[in-house]
Amino acid sequence: MKLGGIGVNNNLNIYDIAKASNVSIATVSRVLSGSDKVSDKTKKKVMDVIEATGFKPNAFARGLGLGSMKMVGVLCENVSDLHFSKTVSILERLLRQNGLDTLLYCTGNELAEKKRFIDYLLAKRVDTIILIGSVFKEETDNSHIENAADKVPVIIINGLVQHKGVYCVLCDEKKAMHDNVINLYNYGCKNIAYIYESLTYSGIQKLEGFKEGLKECGLIYRPELVIKPLKDFTVIKEYIQNILGEFDGVLTSEDIVAIGVCKALDEFKLKVPVIGFNNSILAECATPTLTSVDNMMETVCSTAISILVSLLDKKSNVPDKVVVMPKLIQRETFQIKRGDSD
């Protein structure tokens, strides 16, 4: 069948449909989105052309002329990281439930690449950009985030950049680490080691919480009991060996580091309580099972999507910062009796 000189053709675009229907591109877009601002007569004319040609619109075509493509750009440093992959999974599910599509890219940790992918998403005309993790907050210059927020809303998961158009939803990790120190102190620990991975915004918050917890308990901050070994088990093991007898409890910045600590402690036949962070699947699978801070990522992501939906609906008084309280999940590593293994 041919209509307006156009037959069935898989290479058609929205411009062809608009020309064959004798309407504007914006009108075709409104028809595709189900807008009630198009008369039934015009809608039928456009749909007849679409049916006759077998036209299949893409997301970009649907967004032309409407100011919204229902497409959300999501940037993640590294989706192979358990914490980030869990967050991506939650966000994608919630976005889908709200009729929104996801455009996901992994940026790595280089600033130039973060900037490049933000620009790339803006060029794709996404409605919003979601940044996962405090790794996207730089120490000094966050102009790339601020410039993006001048064009579309930017939502940061568990990070903080204060600028108009930037909306931050984060777990109070500083309080979580502070409370971890209090918990270990009440358990009888007086020399608490802290092993962390990085000093991003999140990492700095945790370290500050650790120091404040020590101060509240009247304990001295001992630099020799604080180390950044990355996730290298050999380095963790060497560190534990160097301070044997100096510590009676261990806090870590994330679960995978805590599990490395537990493995080292087992090799040295030493038992002390250990607390991880993020409450990942590793915490439940570890032997012994790992006590860990649940940073409530389901709640954080749900709140972020609620903010996003409110922004798309043009609602006023949308909060630019929401803080979610963490929860400690106690498992076997918090119930360990201190001392040498039998």
N, C-alpha and C positions, 0 to 999 in steps of 0.2 A: 504493500500500500504506500502511496505517496501523498504527501500533504504539503502544500505550499512549495512544491518542487523538491521536498526532502523525503527520502524513503528511510527504511530501517538502516541505522548507521551507528555503530558502536563508538565512533569518533566524534560525535556531536558534543557541543558544549552549550552552556546556558545562553550564549549569544545567539546560537542557531535557533533555539527554541523560542526565544523572544522575537526574533525576526519572523519565524514561521507563524507565530501566534499574533503578530502585529501588536505587541505590547512591549512595555519597557522591561529591562533586565530586573529591576526592582520588583515589578509585578510578578514575574516568574518566581523570584525568590520568595515572595510572600505566599504564593500558591504552594510552593514546596514545603514551606514551614508550617502550613496550616493556618495562616493568619486569617482573621475574620474581617480584615480590611479590604478584601477583594470580593466583588459581586459574584453571585453564583454563575451568571452568564459568562463572565471573564474567566472564572475558575474552570468552567467546563471547557472553554475554548483552549486554554493552556493544557489541561489534562488530556484532551483529545489528541493534541500534537505530541505530547509526551508518550502516550500509549501507542500512537501510530508509528513513532520513530524508535521506540524501545529505549528511549533516553534514560540513563542512570546517573543522577546528579551526584557529584562528590561534595565533601564537606565545604570546600571553598566556594563552590557554586551556590550552595544553600545560603552562605553567609553574605553574598554580594547584595548590596542595597539594603540590608537589614541592620547593619551595625553589630550583629551577633552571629557567630558561627556555631555557638554551643560547643566550642572547642577550648580545652584548658591545657596549657603547656605545663609540663611537670619536669623539673630538673633535679637530678640526683647525682651525687658525686660518683657512687659506685654501687650498682644494684646487686653486686655479689655479696656485699656486706649484709649480714643477717638483719640488723636493725633497719637499714635502709630498704631492703627488699620487703620486709614486713610492712613498712610504712607505705611503700608504693602499692602493695597489694590492697591495703585498706583504702587508700585514696581512690584507686581505680574502681573498686567496687562501689564506693559511695558516690563517685561521680556518675557512674553508669546508672545507679539507682535514681539519680536526679536528671537523667536524660542528657548527660554531658559526655562528650568524647574526650579521650586523653591522648596527648601527644607527648611521649616520654623520651628524654635524652639523658645519657650519662655524660657528665662533663669532665670527670677527673678533677684533680685538685689545683690545676694551674689556672691562675686568674684570667689569663688571656682566653682560655677555652670557655670559662664560665661566661665571660663577656660575649664571646662569639655565639654561644648557644642562646643567650638571652636575646641578642639581636636577631638570631635566626627565628626564634619564636615570634618576635614582634613582626617580622616580615611575613610570617604565616597568618597574621591577623588573628591570633588567639584572643579570647575574651579576658583571660586571666593567666598569670604565671604563678605557679606554686614552686617554691624552693624548699627542698627537704634537707633540714639539718642546719646547724650553726656553721657548717663549713663554708656557707655562702656569705657569711659576715666577715669582711676583712678587718684587719686591725685599725687601719686608718681611713682608707678611701673606699666608700661604698657608693660612689656616684653612678656606677653602672646599674645598681639596683634602684637608686633614686630616679635616674633618668627613665628607666622602664616604668616605674610607678607613675610618672607624669603622663604616660600613655595608656596603660591598663593597670588595674589593681594587681598588686603583688602580695601574695600570702606566703609567709615564712613559717615553716613547721619547726618548732623548737629552736628558734633563733630570734634575735632582736635587732632591728634596724628602725630607727625612729625617723619617719618621713611621711609626709602626706601621701596617701595612696598605698602605703605599706601596712599590712595587717599581720600581726604576729600572734601565734598560738603556741604556747610553750609550757613545758612541765617545770615546776619549781625544783630543779635539780640541786640547786644550792642548799635548799632546806632538806632535801633528801639525804645529801651527804652529811650535813650537820647532824641530822637525826641518827644516821648510821654510827657516827662517832659516839653519840649519847648512848645508843643501844649497846655498843661494845663496852663502853665504860661501865654501864650498869651491870654488864655481864661479868665484870671483873678485869677487863683489859686496861692496862695503863701505858703500854707502849705499842701504839697502833701504826702499822705501816700502810702507806698508800701507794698503789701502783696504777699509773694511768697511761693512756695512749697518746693523747694530744692536748694542746692548749688552744682549741677553738673557743668560741664563746661558751659553748657547753662545758668544755674542759676547764675553763677558767672558773665558771660558776661552781663546779664540783670541788675544785681545789680550794676555793674561798670558803665553801661550806665545811670542808674538812678542817681548815684552820680555825674557823669560828667555833666548830664543835670542840676542838681541843681546848681552846681558850675558855669556853664555858665550863668545861670539866676540870679546869685548872691544870691541864697537861701542857708540857712544853712541845713546841713544834721542832721536830728533829729532822733536818734536811737529809740526813743519811738514811732515813726510813721512807723517803719519798723518791720515786724513780719513774722514768719514762722509758720502758723497754720495748715499745711498740708491741707487736704480737709475737715476738720471737721467743719460743719456749726456752731456747738455750740461754738467752740473756736473762729471762725470768729466773731460771734455775740457778745461774751464777749469782744473781742478786740475792736470792734467798739464802744461798750457801754463805755469802759474805756477811750476812747479818744474823746468822743462826744464834739464838740466845738473846737477841736484842729486841725482839718483838713478840707480842702475845695475841695479836689479832691483825687481820689484813682487810683493807678496803680496796676495791678496784673500780676503775671507771667504766668497765663493761664486762659482760659475762665471759667472753672468750679469754680475757686476761685472767679473770678469777679462776677459770678452769686450769689454765697454765700454772697458776700458783698452787692449786690443789694437787696437781700432778707432781710438782716439785716437792711439796710438803710430804707427799706419800713416799717419794724416793728417799727423803731424809728421815722418814719415820717420825714425823713431827705432826702433832695435832694442835691446831689453833682455829678459832672461828674465822670464816671468810665470807665476805659479802660482795656479790657482783652487782651489775647494773644493766638494766633494760629488760630483765625477766624474759629472755629469749627462750626458744625451745631447748637450747643447750642446757639451761638451768635445770630442766626437768630430766634431761637425758644423762646428766653427769652422775658420776659415782664418787663420793656421795652427792646426793642432789644438792643443788646450789641455792642458798638464800640470795635473793636478788631484789633490787628495786624495780617495781613495775612503774614505768614512766607514763602509763595510761595512754598509750599511743592511739588506741581506738577512740578514746574520748577527745584527745587532741585533734585527730583527723576529722571526727564528726563535727567538732566545733568549727574547724577551718572550713568545711564544706557548708555549714550553716551560714557562716559569714559570706562565703562566695555566693550562695543562692540569694542572700539578702542584697548583696551588691548588684547582682544581675537583675533583681526585681526593683532596683532603684530605691530601696528603702533607706530611710535616714537613721541617724544615730547608731550606725554600725560600729561596734567597738574596734579600736585599732590594736588592742592588746588584751589577750585573755590568758590567764595563768591557771594551769590545771595542777592539782595537788597529787603527788606521787603516793605510792603505797608499798610498804615492804612485805615481800612474800617470804615467810620464814620456812626454810627446809633444813635438811640435815646438817649443812655446814655451819649453821648457827647454834646447833645443839651439841657440837663436839666438845668433849671435855679436854681442857688444855693439858698439854704434857706430851711425853713421848708415846709412840704407839706401842702396843703390847707385842 
